[in-house]
Amino acid sequence: MNETPEVLPLPDRRPVDAAVAGRLIAAQFPQWSDLEVRPVDVQGWDNCTFRLGDEMLVRLPTAAEYALAVEKEHRWLPVLAPALPLEVPLPLAMGGAR
């Protein structure tokens, strides 16, 4: 096998920090704007994840390609969660691009 597999270009990732996450939360979800925003210890590739207060998490896609999965997660996690053998957090809200 001498053929090289086709490699797609990597998405243009733009990770965000806690300050940007806080501004997005304040603009789109003012009811949670007084909660502390802090990054989780280990970040993923598709999303930047932050703790929002003591009870919630915020996941922000790092590229436009990864944002496409957000609507699917919001649609299917509540449907699949009851059938899974582990606890699955349910989405509370979905923001828009800014």
C-alpha positions in Angstrom: 0.0 0.0 0.0 1.8 3.0 -1.3 -1.1 5.3 -1.4 -1.3 8.1 1.0 -4.8 8.6 2.6 -6.5 11.8 1.9 -6.0 14.1 4.9 -8.4 16.9 5.4 -7.2 20.2 6.7 -7.5 20.7 10.5 -10.3 23.1 11.6 -9.3 26.7 12.4 -9.4 26.2 16.2 -9.8 29.3 18.4 -9.8 28.3 22.0 -11.3 30.8 24.4 -10.4 31.8 28.0 -12.6 32.2 31.1 -12.9 36.0 30.5 -14.5 35.4 27.0 -16.7 32.7 28.4 -17.9 35.1 31.1 -18.7 37.8 28.6 -20.7 35.3 26.5 -22.6 34.1 29.5 -23.4 37.7 30.6 -24.6 38.6 27.2 -26.7 35.5 26.5 -27.6 34.2 29.9 -27.8 37.1 32.3 -29.5 35.0 34.9 -26.1 33.2 35.4 -23.8 36.2 35.0 -23.0 36.5 38.7 -21.6 32.9 38.8 -17.9 32.3 38.8 -16.4 31.0 35.5 -13.2 28.9 35.8 -11.6 26.5 33.4 -11.6 22.7 34.1 -8.2 21.1 34.7 -8.0 19.1 31.4 -9.4 20.6 28.2 -10.6 18.7 25.1 -9.9 19.4 21.5 -13.5 20.2 20.2 -14.6 22.3 23.1 -13.2 24.6 25.8 -15.0 23.7 29.1 -15.5 25.9 32.1 -17.2 25.5 35.5 -20.0 27.9 36.0 -20.6 28.2 39.7 -20.6 24.9 41.6 -23.2 23.1 39.6 -22.9 23.8 35.9 -20.4 23.4 33.0 -20.1 25.5 29.9 -18.7 24.0 26.7 -17.7 26.3 23.9 -16.7 24.8 20.5 -13.2 25.7 19.4 -14.0 25.8 15.7 -17.1 26.3 13.5 -16.9 22.6 12.4 -17.3 21.5 16.1 -20.3 23.9 16.7 -22.3 21.7 14.3 -22.5 19.0 17.0 -24.1 21.3 19.6 -27.7 21.1 18.3 -27.4 17.3 18.0 -26.2 17.0 21.6 -29.1 19.2 22.8 -31.6 17.1 20.8 -30.3 13.6 21.6 -28.8 13.7 25.1 -32.2 14.0 26.8 -33.5 11.2 24.6 -30.6 8.8 25.2 -29.8 9.6 28.9 -32.6 7.5 30.4 -31.4 4.4 28.5 -27.8 4.7 29.4 -26.2 2.9 32.4 -24.5 6.0 33.6 -25.6 9.5 34.6 -25.6 11.9 31.6 -25.8 15.6 32.3 -28.7 17.2 30.4 -28.2 20.5 28.5 -29.7 23.5 30.2 -29.3 26.1 27.4 -27.7 26.7 24.1 -26.1 30.0 23.1 -25.5 31.5 19.7 -22.4 32.6 18.0 -21.0 36.0 18.9 
